[in-house]
Amino acid sequence: MRAATIRDGEVHVAEHPDPEPGHGEILLRVHAAGINGADLLQRRGAYPAPPGAPADVPGLELAGEVVALGPGATRFAVGERAMAIVGGGGQAELCAVHERQAMPVPVAVGVVEAGGLPEVFTTAHDALFAQAGLRMGERLLVSGAAGGVGSAAVQLAAAAGAHVTASVRDPALRDGVRALGAHEALDPDDTAEAGPYDVLLELVGAPNLEANVRAMRRFGRVVVIGVGAGFKAQVSLLSVMGRRLTIGGSTLRARPLEEKAATARAMEREVLPLFERGALRVPVAARFAVDEVAAAYERFAAGGKLGKVILELR
Ligand SMILES: NC(=O)c1ccc[n+]([C@@H]2O[C@H](COP(=O)([O-])OP(=O)(O)OC[C@H]3O[C@@H](n4cnc5c(N)ncnc54)[C@H](OP(=O)(O)O)[C@@H]3O)[C@@H](O)[C@H]2O)c1
């Protein structure tokens, strides 16, 4: 099979042996795979694949068609559409995935959009509802709202009845983020003034954290998911104590199968039905053929996009 391949700090297409589905796994012919910040880190050698994932084939999310079943796999039939988060290896023509990590592609979602769905919607759903316990009527600040995870979080929170403030540094993208359900889309330097917030989803990292923490309500929850703009921040602990805040964070990639399966079942229960009825969508900023993988990574790195950059593998 052909796959995006990282060698010497660059990504290009190379031939690899076809993967075989192991016990409980399904083999997917990948139609589309989203690009994520982690792929760019992996390209420059800063984020090695976890054990069990191929070391040189990037890709944390994919969608395609089931073409073979490993021993004991029963959740999907050959020919069905499926999508999944994986620890790596998603940007390839074929990918073996444990069936418990995989989800059906909603009928209402095209397979290209589905390739950019699992990582960002699972991350946003888990952070907002499992970790931060966001409830209807609460006020949420999404820091870094125009990207893949941010555009998912805005839609999920608005659908759940929260009031969503989006921080979006590119003025040209603010209308697009409002159209996804944000009640307001503001410059990152203006969000603290627009508080108070019950929940802060931090997708950018350090730059505005101190001011935003001061804009939290009592019993507020801060969940740190992305730190691309800086991972060391100064925060007043007096603000944390006085407001009785909870500050947490998480990563998805290195979680064990049991935990990834639990997030997939939560997605099937709570998120995929909203895709079926057209209440959620995957905004696609750009799509590239696999032969253009280097250009696709450059497009992602350039920023200034609404939603996802997607690699098409057929
Ligand atoms: N913990 C996890 O499990 C997990 C899972 C998925 C993703 N992540 C991480 O979460 C972050 C967001 O992911 P994503 O897929 O949404 O990435 P993305 O599509 O690249 O979006 C990042 C967003 O943050 C904005 N941004 C970057 N630097 C900024 C700054 N200094 N000030 C204000 N805004 C800034 C970007 O704006 P511009 O376009 O203007 O640059 C963009 O809208 C990434 O760091 C990613 O690695 C973590």
The ligand as a Gaussian input file, in Angstrom:
#p B3LYP/6-31G(d) Opt

LIG

0 1
 N       -4.863000      16.784000      23.998000
 C       -5.400000      16.126000      22.983000
 O       -5.875000      14.997000      23.100000
 C       -5.465000      16.803000      21.659000
 C       -6.243000      16.276000      20.625000
 C       -6.344000      16.993000      19.421000
 C       -5.639000      18.171000      19.280000
 N       -4.854000      18.614000      20.299000
 C       -4.124000      19.880000      20.211000
 O       -5.083000      20.918000      20.378000
 C       -4.695000      22.046000      19.607000
 C       -5.838000      22.416000      18.671000
 O       -6.020000      21.372000      17.723000
 P       -6.705000      21.690000      16.333000
 O       -6.812000      20.416000      15.592000
 O       -7.917000      22.494000      16.565000
 O       -5.564000      22.593000      15.656000
 P       -5.750000      23.696000      14.525000
 O       -6.786000      23.230000      13.569000
 O       -4.379000      24.010000      14.072000
 O       -6.347000      24.956000      15.301000
 C       -5.592000      25.698000      16.210000
 C       -6.274000      27.046000      16.368000
 O       -5.570000      27.803000      17.362000
 C       -5.274000      29.088000      16.847000
 N       -4.012000      29.625000      17.386000
 C       -2.786000      29.112000      17.277000
 N       -1.883000      29.891000      17.887000
 C       -2.573000      30.924000      18.415000
 C       -2.216000      32.054000      19.170000
 N       -0.945000      32.272000      19.542000
 N       -3.183000      32.904000      19.544000
 C       -4.463000      32.677000      19.192000
 N       -4.876000      31.615000      18.452000
 C       -3.933000      30.753000      18.073000
 C       -5.142000      28.873000      15.365000
 O       -5.311000      30.118000      14.713000
 P       -4.507000      30.450000      13.370000
 O       -5.164000      29.644000      12.313000
 O       -4.674000      31.912000      13.234000
 O       -3.087000      30.007000      13.611000
 C       -6.232000      27.846000      15.083000
 O       -7.483000      28.443000      14.861000
 C       -3.405000      21.665000      18.874000
 O       -2.315000      22.136000      19.650000
 C       -3.443000      20.146000      18.880000
 O       -2.161000      19.585000      18.804000
 C       -4.764000      17.973000      21.479000

